[in-house]
Amino acid sequence: MAAAAAARSESPGTQAEPFTVALELLFKAGFDTRTARHLARRCSPEIIQRQLAWLPARHCTRSRLGMLRRAIEEDWPRPEGVPEEPDLLLGNLFAAHYYAAYHGNTGEPVAEPFPKDVQMAAKFIERLPRSATPATEVPEWGRRLGSFMRSKHQGDARAKPNLSFALVLHGDEFLRTVQNERSARQQDASGKAQEARHAALMPEYLAYLRLAEKTVQRTDPRLYAAFTRKREHTRQAMTGGLFLASADTLACFDSEESRLTAFAEFFRNDPRHPVPDLDQWARERETLAALATSTSAANASGGTVHH
């Protein structure tokens, strides 16, 4: 991963995306950094994907990476017996890696899948979540299903590995597992992005809350006193109940940030002094910024502004 990151930083700006995609494919295939950069600069991701997909059908028995490098550099034609259709090509790749994983083969697949397996795998792949690099993802999905079925068949002497049967009997179960994992990753990524956004906005939001607090203290001291009493009651409950708060918890409660966020919560729905929460404040700020930009653009297009 460090090598991939370093190579990405060196790639030209206009070709960064295809260069990066090509590097990821080559690193996953097992090439060293120097060779991967050499190939990524000279060959498109499409050529690399194609040769990766066709490699199992070449039945290499000696230097796998050596053959793959030559195939990529010279863009070798499709091997005999490999279907031309892209979907069937991916189906063949999925099926070959399924059988490899089912039989515990961690290297390149050696079995040639049956046509029915390839056709059913191609249809099943369309239901799986995929990125822009299916030639690297599809083998992983095939191996995952192979391992999935291997674990299901443990202890069953009559079990058969047939991929077409596996997809009919357990395809939906496997697909649901994959989709649930993807959804969990997306939710986790979304939550982390939201946390990062809040952290970036918090200093400005707290500055806004300080001004709002001073305004309420000055214009409506009785209402602010109600907020202060509520804070005091909360603190008393933390120090005088059955479960006493720790010193760290009390220090956090007494901090300025804690007071200001509690102030925002207390006055959020107050009709006289409404205080927006962080998300609402950010939306309002973005709206004002957009209006300011629009007004500035309109003034600029209209010529000199008269005062």
Phi, psi and omega in degrees: 000323178294321179294320178296318180296319179295319180293323179297321182292339181267350186287147180297149185300317184284342182245014187301319185292306178296325178298316180295316179299316180298317179298315180300318179297316184290320178296318180294329179289341177113005180288150175285168186300315183298314181293320181298316179296319180301312182289322183294330179283340187249343185231142181285158176302328181296317178296316182296316178301316182298315182289327174296318181293327183273347186303315181303328182283352180272350175051053180287132181246353183240262184267095182299310182292328177296316177295317181297320179299313180297320181297321180290312183298323183259357181048064183302149178290166181298134178294154178296140178091349179270128182297148182281327186297133181304320182294319179290330176298315178292324177298320177296320179295315179300312184295318181298318181284332174300309182294325178299312181293321181300324183263010175078018178272112181271354179267201180293140179298147178241339182281144176262114184296154176288150180305322180296321177298317182296316181295316180291323178295320180300319178291322181292322181301326180299338181270348182274145176290126182228155177259200182279000182235067184296335182296337176263329182282320184301316175301322179297317179296317179300317180293323179296318178293322178299316178293323179300313181288326178300318179291325179291328185269000181301130178085356180255101184293338183266357182294142178241146185277000188316120182296319181300319177293319181299320181291323179292315186278324188230006182300316181293322178296316179295317180298319179297321178298315180297315182294321178296319178296317180296318179297319179296320178295319180294319179295320179296317179295320179295319179296319179293322178295321178295318178298318180295321179295316179297318180298322180290326183274339189304316181303316179291323180295319178296324177297320177296318181294326178299315179294318179296321179295315179297324179296315180292320178301322184279318187269336183214069185298329180293319179292321179294325178297327177295320177296318180296319179297320179297320178296319180296318179297319179298317181293321178298321179295328180286337184250348184238007181268192179290326181250099184282137179288148178286167179298322180294321180294318179294320179297320177295318180296323183279356183289159180297319181298319178297317180296317183291320178291326175293323176299315179298319179295319182295321185259009185302315183253016180289128183290336183271322183225066181293135179239119182288153173283180187300314182294317179295319178299319180295320178296317179296321179294319179295323179295315179297321179295320179294321178295319179296319178296317180297317180295318180297319179293321179295318178297320181293321181285339181271001179092206183290134177271124181270132180260000000 
